[in-house]
């Protein structure tokens, strides 16, 4: 954090108790019109996106019966950010971020509609789904740095930690609601086929088409919100043409604890997030259930993440960042260990909730630390490194976990991931114990 940035105050201890804290502190960023519009539009869009992701993972696993395919689709979606993220961050520093985000969201609408058409026409073989996801990944390499850098334009600096936490809240509310809606649509498709509406059709295919079509429609909300947002003083860009895409790396390398945070974030992502892509195989092979229970398990991660985002929005301060980072990494390891040992769907759901809570407690706190450490002129490129860190960890973790699941029992793979996350938690504790506040972000 810059030395001249004031520490943010702790949540008010008013006589109104919890409800007053929620009104006056937890959701205070929503008092700003621009952020309120952005929040509501993104909530609708993210819900549709998570609904599509859950349906797509189950569709490809149902068609291939191969646990490597869900991780491959996730790699196709996030891998391009690793390669193109610095370019996307440079664009966010040079051009109006609102216009960039509008263009990328419109492109996502088009690919969602394409998925619906391909599956409805029975042309969606796994490699074609992979190609569409790769296109989504290229779009995301511009969209993600631009969205991360756009949030500080919507709220005053003292409300930035709160706004970032509410961003995590909306993202993970959608993570909980989207897969649950996909499960309901799978049920509705099964019922429709059962009464003879689409004889010969498969419930998984019909439900997936509905999920993809509704996701395409959901982007209308965020596009309308972006059109209504008015950013005072919005201009062509902040960074002069002479500054290159590598300046983000130079900035981070001069701040060792910021670099350490990025490294540990990447490692935690390697061990933590692949659990989601293992859930189709875990649900069927370890728990003996099918797509409806799979959707419930994915929603449990989202529910835990939602609670973590609320906790961070209410209680997150610069002074507590070390505590939150240590707790988040430790709870991630505990959640993975719980999944490996869970004897039933209920126990697995609790462990998934713990995993979601730990990951988002860590990531929301880490992202706010990075946001507060940068100048407006370099924000896009440094936040691109944050996005690239997460994107690098995702394909690495998903491919390793998916490959391991083809050779070892899925419970054993989760146990190994829990051990790795435990080592990361020890590293986070060491980083905090060695004086995070002296020269941290």
C-alpha positions in Angstrom: 0.0 0.0 0.0 1.2 3.5 -0.7 2.4 5.2 2.5 0.1 8.2 2.0 -3.0 6.0 1.7 -5.0 6.2 5.0 -6.0 3.0 6.8 -9.6 2.3 6.3 -11.8 2.4 9.4 -13.2 -0.7 11.1 -16.9 -1.4 10.7 -19.0 1.0 12.9 -20.1 -0.4 16.3 -23.5 1.3 16.2 -26.4 0.6 18.5 -28.3 -0.9 15.5 -26.1 -4.0 15.6 -25.7 -6.3 12.6 -28.5 -4.8 10.5 -27.0 -1.3 10.9 -23.6 -2.6 10.0 -24.9 -4.2 6.8 -26.7 -1.0 5.9 -24.0 1.5 6.8 -20.8 -0.4 6.0 -21.2 -3.8 4.2 -23.1 -2.4 1.2 -22.0 1.2 1.4 -20.5 1.1 -2.1 -24.0 0.6 -3.5 -24.7 4.2 -2.5 -22.7 5.3 -5.6 -24.9 5.2 -8.7 -22.2 4.0 -11.1 -21.2 1.1 -8.9 -24.8 0.2 -8.2 -25.6 0.0 -11.9 -22.4 -2.1 -12.5 -23.1 -4.4 -9.5 -26.7 -5.2 -10.6 -25.8 -5.7 -14.3 -22.8 -8.0 -13.4 -24.9 -10.0 -11.0 -27.4 -11.0 -13.7 -24.6 -11.7 -16.2 -22.4 -13.7 -13.8 -25.4 -15.8 -12.8 -25.9 -16.7 -16.5 -22.2 -17.4 -16.9 -22.1 -19.8 -14.0 -25.2 -21.5 -15.1 -23.6 -22.0 -18.5 -20.3 -23.2 -17.0 -22.0 -25.8 -14.8 -24.1 -27.1 -17.7 -21.1 -27.2 -20.1 -18.9 -29.2 -17.6 -21.6 -31.8 -17.1 -22.5 -31.9 -20.9 -18.9 -32.7 -21.9 -18.4 -35.2 -19.2 -21.7 -36.9 -20.1 -20.7 -37.1 -23.7 -17.1 -38.4 -23.1 -17.2 -40.1 -19.7 -13.6 -38.9 -19.4 -12.6 -36.8 -16.4 -9.9 -34.9 -18.4 -12.5 -33.1 -20.6 -13.9 -30.7 -18.0 -10.4 -29.5 -17.0 -9.5 -29.1 -20.7 -12.5 -26.8 -21.3 -11.5 -24.7 -18.3 -7.9 -24.5 -19.6 -9.3 -23.3 -23.0 -11.2 -20.6 -21.3 -8.5 -19.2 -18.9 -5.3 -20.2 -20.8 -5.3 -17.3 -23.3 -5.2 -14.8 -20.4 -1.8 -16.2 -19.4 -0.5 -15.4 -22.9 -2.4 -12.2 -23.7 -3.0 -10.8 -20.3 -0.3 -8.1 -20.4 -1.6 -6.9 -23.8 -5.1 -6.8 -22.3 -3.8 -4.8 -19.3 -2.0 -2.3 -21.6 -5.3 -1.8 -23.5 -7.1 -1.1 -20.2 -4.5 1.6 -19.3 -4.6 3.2 -22.8 -8.3 3.2 -23.7 -11.6 3.9 -21.9 -12.2 0.9 -19.7 -16.0 1.2 -19.9 -15.9 0.9 -23.7 -13.6 -2.1 -23.6 -15.8 -3.9 -21.1 -18.9 -3.2 -23.2 -17.2 -4.7 -26.3 -16.0 -7.8 -24.5 -19.4 -8.4 -22.8 -21.1 -8.1 -26.2 -18.7 -10.7 -27.6 -19.5 -13.1 -24.7 -23.2 -12.8 -25.6 -22.4 -13.9 -29.2 -20.4 -17.0 -28.1 -23.1 -18.0 -25.6 -25.7 -17.9 -28.4 -23.4 -19.9 -30.7 -23.1 -22.6 -28.0 -26.9 -22.8 -27.8 -27.2 -23.2 -31.5 -24.4 -25.8 -31.8 -25.9 -28.0 -29.1 -29.4 -27.6 -30.3 -28.3 -28.7 -33.8 -26.4 -31.7 -32.3 -23.1 -30.3 -33.7 -21.3 -29.8 -30.4 -18.6 -32.5 -30.4 -16.0 -32.0 -27.6 -13.4 -30.4 -29.8 -15.8 -27.8 -31.1 -16.8 -27.0 -27.5 -13.1 -26.6 -26.8 -12.7 -24.2 -29.7 -15.6 -22.0 -28.6 -14.2 -21.9 -25.0 -10.8 -20.9 -26.5 -12.5 -17.9 -28.2 -14.1 -17.1 -24.9 -10.6 -17.2 -23.4 -9.2 -14.7 -25.9 -12.1 -12.3 -25.1 -11.5 -12.8 -21.3 -7.8 -11.8 -21.7 -9.0 -8.3 -22.5 -12.2 -8.3 -20.4 -10.7 -9.4 -17.0 -7.9 -6.8 -16.7 -10.3 -4.1 -17.9 -13.0 -5.1 -15.4 -10.6 -5.3 -12.5 -9.1 -1.9 -13.3 -12.6 -0.4 -13.9 -13.9 -0.8 -10.3 -11.7 2.0 -8.8 -13.3 4.4 -11.4 -16.8 3.7 -9.9 -16.2 4.4 -6.2 -14.1 6.8 -4.1 -10.7 5.4 -2.9 -11.9 4.9 0.8 -14.6 2.6 -0.5 -12.4 0.5 -2.7 -11.9 -2.5 -0.3 -15.6 -2.6 0.2 -16.3 -2.4 -3.6 -13.8 -5.2 -4.3 -15.4 -7.4 -1.6 -18.9 -6.7 -3.0 -17.6 -7.7 -6.4 -16.6 -11.0 -4.9 -20.0 -11.2 -3.3 -21.8 -10.8 -6.6 -19.5 -13.2 -8.3 -19.9 -15.9 -5.7 -23.6 -15.3 -5.3 -23.8 -16.0 -9.0 -21.5 -19.0 -8.4 -24.1 -20.4 -5.9 -27.3 -19.5 -7.9 -26.1 -20.2 -11.4 -25.3 -24.0 -11.0 -28.5 -24.3 -8.9 -30.5 -22.9 -11.8 -28.7 -25.2 -14.2 -29.8 -28.2 -12.0 -33.4 -26.9 -12.1 -33.2 -26.6 -15.9 -31.9 -30.2 -16.1 -34.9 -31.3 -14.0 -37.3 -29.3 -16.2 -35.8 -30.8 -19.3 -36.2 -34.3 -17.9 -39.8 -33.5 -17.0 -40.6 -32.1 -20.4 -39.2 -35.2 -22.2 -41.1 -37.4 -19.7 -44.5 -35.9 -20.8 -43.6 -36.3 -24.5 -42.7 -32.7 -25.3 -39.4 -33.7 -27.0 -39.5 -37.5 -27.6 -36.1 -39.0 -28.2 -34.2 -36.0 -26.8 -31.8 -36.3 -23.9 -32.4 -34.3 -20.7 -28.7 -33.3 -20.5 -28.7 -31.9 -24.1 -32.0 -30.1 -23.8 -31.1 -28.6 -20.4 -27.7 -27.4 -21.7 -29.4 -25.6 -24.6 -31.7 -23.8 -22.2 -28.7 -22.8 -20.0 -26.7 -21.4 -22.9 -29.6 -19.5 -24.3 -30.5 -17.9 -21.0 -26.8 -17.0 -20.5 -26.8 -15.1 -23.8 -29.9 -13.2 -22.7 -28.4 -12.3 -19.4 -25.7 -10.2 -21.0 -28.4 -7.6 -21.9 -28.4 -6.5 -18.3 -24.7 -5.7 -18.1 -24.7 -4.0 -21.5 -27.6 -1.8 -20.4 -25.8 -1.0 -17.1 -22.6 0.0 -18.9 -24.5 2.3 -21.3 -26.0 4.1 -18.3 -22.8 4.5 -16.3 -21.2 7.9 -16.6 -17.6 8.1 -15.5 -16.6 11.7 -14.8 -13.5 12.7 -16.8 -13.4 9.5 -18.8 -10.7 9.9 -21.3 -8.8 8.0 -24.0 -6.3 6.5 -21.5 -3.8 7.1 -18.8 -0.6 5.5 -19.9 1.6 7.4 -22.4 2.3 5.5 -25.7 6.0 5.0 -24.7 5.1 2.7 -21.8 5.1 -1.0 -22.6 3.2 -4.0 -21.6 6.1 -5.2 -19.4 5.9 -2.2 -17.0 3.6 -4.2 -14.8 6.3 -6.8 -14.2 8.9 -4.1 -13.4 6.5 -2.5 -10.9 5.9 -5.8 -9.1 9.6 -6.8 -9.0 10.5 -3.7 -7.1 8.0 -4.7 -4.3 9.1 -8.1 -2.9 6.1 -8.7 -0.7 3.7 -7.9 -3.5 5.6 -10.4 -5.7 5.4 -13.0 -2.8 1.7 -12.5 -2.6 1.3 -13.1 -6.3 3.4 -16.3 -6.1 1.4 -17.7 -3.2 -1.9 -16.8 -4.9 -0.9 -18.8 -7.9 0.1 -21.8 -5.9 -3.1 -21.7 -3.9 -5.0 -21.6 -7.2 -3.1 -24.7 -8.4 -4.2 -26.7 -5.5 -7.6 -25.2 -4.7 -9.6 -24.4 -7.9 -9.2 -27.8 -9.7 -11.6 -29.3 -7.2 -14.4 -27.8 -9.3 -13.4 -29.6 -12.5 -13.1 -32.8 -10.5 -16.7 -32.6 -9.2 -18.3 -34.4 -12.1 -16.1 -37.5 -11.6 -16.2 -37.0 -7.8 -20.0 -36.9 -7.8 -20.4 -40.0 -9.9 -17.5 -42.1 -8.8 -16.9 -41.2 -5.1 -20.4 -40.3 -4.0 -22.5 -42.3 -6.5 -24.8 -39.5 -7.6 -25.6 -37.6 -10.9 -26.0 -34.1 -12.4 -28.5 -32.7 -9.9 -26.2 -33.5 -6.9 -23.3 -32.2 -8.9 -25.0 -28.9 -9.3 -25.7 -28.8 -5.5 -22.0 -29.5 -4.8 -20.9 -26.6 -7.1 -23.4 -24.4 -5.4 -22.0 -25.3 -2.0 -18.7 -23.8 -3.0 -20.5 -20.7 -4.2 -22.4 -20.4 -0.9 -19.2 -20.6 1.2 -17.6 -18.0 -1.1 -20.7 -15.7 -0.7 -20.3 -15.8 3.1 -16.6 -15.1 2.8 -17.3 -12.1 0.5 -19.8 -10.7 3.1 -17.3 -11.1 5.9 -14.6 -9.4 3.9 -16.9 -6.5 2.9 -18.0 -6.0 6.5 -14.8 -6.6 8.5 -12.0 -6.3 5.9 -9.4 -3.6 6.6 -5.8 -3.0 5.7 -4.8 -4.0 9.2 -6.5 -7.4 9.0 -5.2 -8.4 5.7 -2.5 -10.7 7.1 -5.0 -12.5 9.3 -7.5 -12.9 6.5 -4.9 -14.2 4.1 -3.6 -16.8 6.6 -7.1 -17.9 7.5 -8.2 -18.1 3.9 -5.3 -20.4 2.8 -5.7 -22.6 5.9 -9.5 -23.0 5.3 -8.8 -23.9 1.7 -6.6 -26.8 2.8 -9.2 -27.9 5.3 -12.0 -27.9 2.7 -10.0 -30.0 0.3 -9.1 -32.5 3.1 -12.8 -32.7 4.0 -13.8 -33.5 0.4 -11.2 -36.2 0.3 -12.6 -37.9 3.4 -16.4 -37.0 3.1 -18.5 -40.1 3.6 -21.7 -38.6 2.2 -23.1 -35.8 -0.1 -24.0 -33.7 3.0 -20.4 -33.9 4.4 -19.0 -33.2 0.9 -21.3 -30.1 0.7 -20.0 -28.8 4.0 -16.4 -29.3 2.9 -17.1 -27.6 -0.4 -18.5 -24.6 1.4 -15.4 -24.5 3.6 -13.2 -24.6 0.4 -15.2 -21.8 -1.2 -15.0 -19.7 2.0 -11.3 -20.1 2.3 -10.5 -19.3 -1.4 -12.6 -16.1 -1.5 -11.4 -14.9 1.9 -7.9 -15.2 0.5 -8.5 -13.9 -3.0 -10.7 -10.9 -2.1 -8.2 -9.8 0.5 -5.3 -10.3 -1.8 -7.0 -8.4 -4.7 -7.7 -5.4 -2.5 -4.1 -5.3 -1.4 -2.9 -5.3 -5.0 -5.5 -2.6 -6.0 -4.4 -0.3 -3.2 -0.8 -0.7 -4.1 -0.9 0.7 -7.7 -1.2 4.1 -9.3 -4.0 4.7 -11.8 -1.5 4.9 -14.6 -0.3 1.3 -14.1 -3.4 -0.3 -12.7 -4.5 -2.1 -15.8 -1.1 -3.8 -16.3 -0.6 -4.7 -12.7 -4.1 -6.1 -12.4 -3.4 -8.0 -15.6 -0.6 -9.8 -13.6 -3.1 -10.7 -11.0 -5.4 -12.1 -13.6 -2.5 -13.9 -15.3 -1.5 -15.4 -11.9 -4.9 -16.9 -11.5 -5.0 -17.9 -15.2 -1.6 -19.6 -14.9 -2.6 -21.5 -11.8 -5.9 -22.7 -13.4 -4.6 -24.6 -16.4 -1.7 -26.0 -14.4 -3.9 -27.2 -11.6 -6.8 -28.4 -13.8 -4.6 -30.4 -16.1 -2.6 -31.9 -13.2 -5.7 -32.8 -11.3 -7.5 -34.2 -14.3 -4.5 -36.3 -15.4 -4.1 -37.6 -11.8 -7.8 -38.5 -11.7 -7.4 -40.8 -14.7 -4.7 -42.8 -12.9 -5.6 -42.5 -9.2 -8.9 -42.5 -7.2 -10.4 -39.0 -7.1 -10.4 -39.0 -3.3 -6.6 -39.5 -3.3 -6.1 -36.7 -5.8 -8.1 -34.4 -3.5 -6.0 -35.5 -0.5 -2.8 -34.5 -2.4 -4.3 -31.1 -3.3 -5.1 -30.6 0.4 -1.4 -31.3 1.3 -0.2 -28.8 -1.3 -2.7 -26.1 0.0 -1.4 -26.7 3.5 2.1 -25.9 2.4 0.9 -22.7 0.8 -0.8 -21.8 4.0 2.5 -22.2 5.9 4.1 -19.9 3.3 1.4 -17.2 3.8 1.9 -17.5 7.6 5.6 -17.0 7.1 5.0 -14.0 4.9 2.8 -12.4 7.5 5.1 -13.2 10.4 8.1 -11.6 8.7 6.5 -8.2 8.7 4.0 -7.8 6.0 3.2 -4.2 7.1 6.8 -2.9 6.7 6.9 -3.0 3.0 3.7 -4.8 1.8 1.4 -3.4 -0.8 
